[in-house]
Structure formats: C-alpha cells, structure tokens
Amino acid sequence: MKFYRALHPRPTVVIVTKCPGGRVNLMPASWNTPVSEEPPTIAVAIDRDSYTYQCLKHFSQATVNVPPIEAVDLVYKLGSVSGREVDKASTFGVRLQPSERVEVPQLADALAVYEVEVFREVEVGEVSLFIFRVLTLKLAPGVADQWGFDFRKVNIPLHGAGRAFYRVDPKAIWAKK
Ligand SMILES: Cc1cc2nc3c(=O)[nH]c(=O)nc-3n(C[C@H](O)[C@H](O)[C@H](O)COP(=O)(O)O)c2cc1C
C-alpha cells in the first residue's frame, strides 16, 4: 500500500483559480488541512505539473470550496482532466458565482467556501504546499453550527482511492470524559 493511504479517506475541496488569459480553472484536492488559527491559514499540497499551480503563480488569490457529496461525479471529473486542455467550468456546466473578497469566483452549490490568498509556498518533492491565508469563510445557510456541519442534513465527499468516495457517518461517537 502507498504510504499515504493510511491517512485516507480525506475531505475533498475544489480549488478555483484565475489563469493566464483570465479563464477560471477548477481542481479537486484532498491533501488539505487547517494550519494555524492566528493568522487563519489552511494548506493544500498542489502538484507543480498541474495547471492550477501555474494559475496560482499567475494570480495569488483562490477559492477553496467544500462541495456536497451529491457533486461527487463532478469532483471526480474535475480531477481527471487538466485545465490546460479543457475549459472545465463550461465543459462540465459548473455553476459559479462571484466572491466577496477575492477576484476569483466560487462554486454556487458549495457547502462552505474559503476565500484565500497565498501566504507561503513550500516546495516538497513534486508538490508545492500552498499555505493560504483565509480572508473569509462562507457557509451555506442552515447546514452548520459553531461545531461544524450537521451531517444529518448534509454530507461531504471523503476521498478514498481512485473513484471511491465515502460519506461521514452522521452518528457521532462520544468519547468518555
Ligand atoms: C478526489 C481527488 C483528489 C485530488 N487531490 C489532489 C491534491 O490534493 N493535490 C494535487 O496536486 N492533485 C490532486 N488531485 C489530482 C488533480 O485534481 C488533477 O491532477 C487535476 O486534473 C489537475 O487539474 P489542473 O491541471 O486543471 O490543475 C486529486 C484528484 C482527485 C480526483
């Protein structure tokens, strides 16, 4: 087994970027994590061969979108082709809407959207770990409280391997005090 599989399944986000020529690109990424609370940052490991990498070097703002589990087919498709060859937004009929703090649109159907800008880039092997400063977090109405998503109402795609995704079991297991 590849070493990283023991750390899957993982919540998958869709990163939207602005590319040379002004086109918007989208790619799913499951190697993501919160980093620090102050400043508020999140990080995503992005392959330097991807078009998304090129677009982030061109324009340093992005949106990091948490899709609903119903978007799993779209999420997989967005990760199966490169924006170098395909205008993914129009090819896959993705519904985008303007953001508040960044000049990059966001998924209209996302459960949560982080509007971010590049804070630091750390090159590691074939990827760059992009640490993003979070400018705003927007949540779809009625799907979350201060502790996170209400998984009795909504669910998110956890990426296993290949085309396999998992959902979050809405029944919490409470640890003993
Ligand atoms: C569910 C899923 C998760 C992925 N996670 C990552 C990731 O965390 N980092 C990465 O560099 N590529 C990841 N990929 C691969 C990219 O999404 C894929 O290479 C994509 O085609 C790149 O698109 P682009 O060239 O338009 O940027 C993932 C693919 C899928 C389907």
The ligand as a MOL file (V3000), in Angstrom:
LIG
                    3D

  0  0  0     0  0            999 V3000
M  V30 BEGIN CTAB
M  V30 COUNTS 31 33 0 0 0
M  V30 BEGIN ATOM
M  V30 1 C -10.5790 13.3540 -5.4200 0
M  V30 2 C -9.2950 13.8830 -5.9530 0
M  V30 3 C -8.3870 14.4870 -5.1050 0
M  V30 4 C -7.1840 15.0170 -5.5900 0
M  V30 5 N -6.3260 15.6340 -4.7140 0
M  V30 6 C -5.2140 16.2570 -5.2040 0
M  V30 7 C -4.3790 17.0070 -4.3290 0
M  V30 8 O -4.6010 17.1340 -3.1280 0
M  V30 9 N -3.2830 17.6140 -4.8800 0
M  V30 10 C -2.9910 17.5390 -6.2270 0
M  V30 11 O -1.9840 18.1250 -6.6730 0
M  V30 12 N -3.7770 16.8340 -7.0710 0
M  V30 13 C -4.8940 16.2110 -6.5920 0
M  V30 14 N -5.7130 15.5240 -7.4380 0
M  V30 15 C -5.3780 15.4870 -8.8680 0
M  V30 16 C -5.7680 16.7780 -9.6020 0
M  V30 17 O -7.0670 17.1850 -9.2540 0
M  V30 18 C -5.6730 16.5170 -11.1150 0
M  V30 19 O -4.3330 16.2860 -11.4500 0
M  V30 20 C -6.2670 17.6360 -11.9400 0
M  V30 21 O -6.5040 17.1610 -13.2430 0
M  V30 22 C -5.3940 18.8680 -12.0230 0
M  V30 23 O -6.0920 19.8020 -12.7970 0
M  V30 24 P -5.4310 21.1010 -13.4310 0
M  V30 25 O -4.2510 20.6450 -14.3090 0
M  V30 26 O -6.5360 21.7070 -14.2370 0
M  V30 27 O -4.9680 21.9510 -12.3030 0
M  V30 28 C -6.8920 14.9420 -6.9730 0
M  V30 29 C -7.8070 14.3270 -7.8390 0
M  V30 30 C -8.9870 13.7940 -7.3420 0
M  V30 31 C -9.9650 13.1450 -8.2770 0
M  V30 END ATOM
M  V30 BEGIN BOND
M  V30 1 1 1 2
M  V30 2 1 2 3
M  V30 3 2 2 30
M  V30 4 2 3 4
M  V30 5 1 4 5
M  V30 6 1 4 28
M  V30 7 2 5 6
M  V30 8 1 6 7
M  V30 9 1 6 13
M  V30 10 2 7 8
M  V30 11 1 7 9
M  V30 12 1 9 10
M  V30 13 2 10 11
M  V30 14 1 10 12
M  V30 15 2 12 13
M  V30 16 1 13 14
M  V30 17 1 14 15
M  V30 18 1 14 28
M  V30 19 1 15 16
M  V30 20 1 16 17
M  V30 21 1 16 18
M  V30 22 1 18 19
M  V30 23 1 18 20
M  V30 24 1 20 21
M  V30 25 1 20 22
M  V30 26 1 22 23
M  V30 27 1 23 24
M  V30 28 2 24 25
M  V30 29 1 24 26
M  V30 30 1 24 27
M  V30 31 2 28 29
M  V30 32 1 29 30
M  V30 33 1 30 31
M  V30 END BOND
M  V30 END CTAB
M  END
